[in-house]
Amino acid sequence: MTGRLSPGTLAGLPAAISRPRYDRAGLDVGIVHIGLGAFHRAHQAVYTDDALNAVPGAWGICGVSLRSPDTRDALAPQAGLYTVGVRDEEGERLRVVGSVVETLVAPEDPAVVLARLVDPRVRVVTATVTEKGYCHNPATGELDASHPDIRHDLLNPTQPRTLAGFLVEALRRRRAAGRPPFSVLSCDNLPGNGEVTGSILRAYAAMLEPDLDHWIADNVSCPSSMVDRIVPATTADDRIRISAALGVEDAAPVVTEPFTQWVFEDRFPTGRPAWEDFGAEPVADVRPYEAMKLRLLNASHSCIAYLGYLAGYQTVAETIADPAFERFVGALMDDEVTPTLRMPAGADLAGYKAALLARFANPALRHRTWQIAMDGSQKLPQRILVTIRDRLAAGAPFDRLALGVAAWMRYVRGVDETGAPIDVRDPLAERLRRLAEEAGPVAGRLAPALLSVREVFGDDLPANPAFVTAVTGALEGLFDRGAWYCVERLG
Ligand code: CS2
């Protein structure tokens, strides 16, 4: 194949592939997105692409990677253009997205990123930095002031590394220059993600400059949002298949499912694109939607990830194709999670859950259990432990959720059921492995050892006998009989 996806080759793509209809060269950068991963490119950037097709002009996206140059290296020769492949059993529909008009790699030149953030044309900052990118204590939601990157940023505020470091320094400069601030829209899977963002920005600002925290509290809007679209990591096969369909090479396509949802609180004093014209849902209170999504979709995902991986399954679709797992996940959602949800009138929970099972089963997505298993210490609290707390308060059973927690414990030991090593990725991986090693493969020792990690379990759960007994019992089952048997028994 010769040629690369780029503005010059756009016109020659096969007719069935949709592409931007607006003049990309004439776009202003109005949005800075921090965390230029596949998820952003398959979600918010697509809504913005739709909005630009309708009204071109003010809302081009500058995508910033906080760590690796890989996405920029792939996108820069394509002037930011990339393909989104929407896949299901009926096939794959391709669309070239044009909304990302600039790509920056923060560690290469933090000053350039700060200059972009201070540009008055930038009115919205969106973020997908994953749970750990907030540098907060997942159990309390507060900024971890002892985090090495936060300490680095406080000592080097003009050369920051973190989300908080970049945004607060940019806001400080905007205030000094008499410019209005931008709104900050977190698009990560955290409950109250806007509140968490506001709180870490204020906590960091208070340590950086007296009074800056108050100015941020009074002037910077941090609406919360619920984002939903399953976007597995792009594989080499995806790149080869999509490039072949385009007739030119795309080094950075993303692959996703047909489903997409974006619910956000509508507090953007300096404006935003008309995302609601393309399916996004502005609401006054996003909390019920966040709870629904985190407790149903993400909790099921994490349970599938640990239990499915231990049972020998590589992908979510393979796992859920096993009837024992399908029954288990259905029962987990219906019996243990649904009674804890308080939805606005008219919300169709039954339809949502049925759709979830179908989405998990999508055979065209190779969503690896190993990928979702990553960063469990940052995910468990808001996906699973919140619901367990509600169940404990109601005196109600939570055996399946307890099995999910136990499977995480079994997984982070780093050895699978056949004795093979597991590549555990987690900011706490080292500590978890050490604790597990000291405890050995004995439920009565491993469970209390891992429950001592307060950033995950807080102070209340390790002191709750019903919780400790349920998790220890589930872990015993995993050691004695294996994951598949335990899932089958509770399905
Ligand atoms: C997944 C999510 O990797 C994970 O932890 O549970 O990325 C999930 O695919 C998205 O939240 C779906 O909207």
Boltz pocket constraint, residues with backbone or C-beta under 6 A from the ligand:
constraints:
  - pocket:
      binder: B
      contacts: [[A, 189], [A, 227], [A, 228], [A, 229], [A, 230], [A, 231], [A, 297], [A, 298], [A, 301], [A, 302], [A, 371], [A, 372], [A, 374], [A, 379]]
      max_distance: 6.0
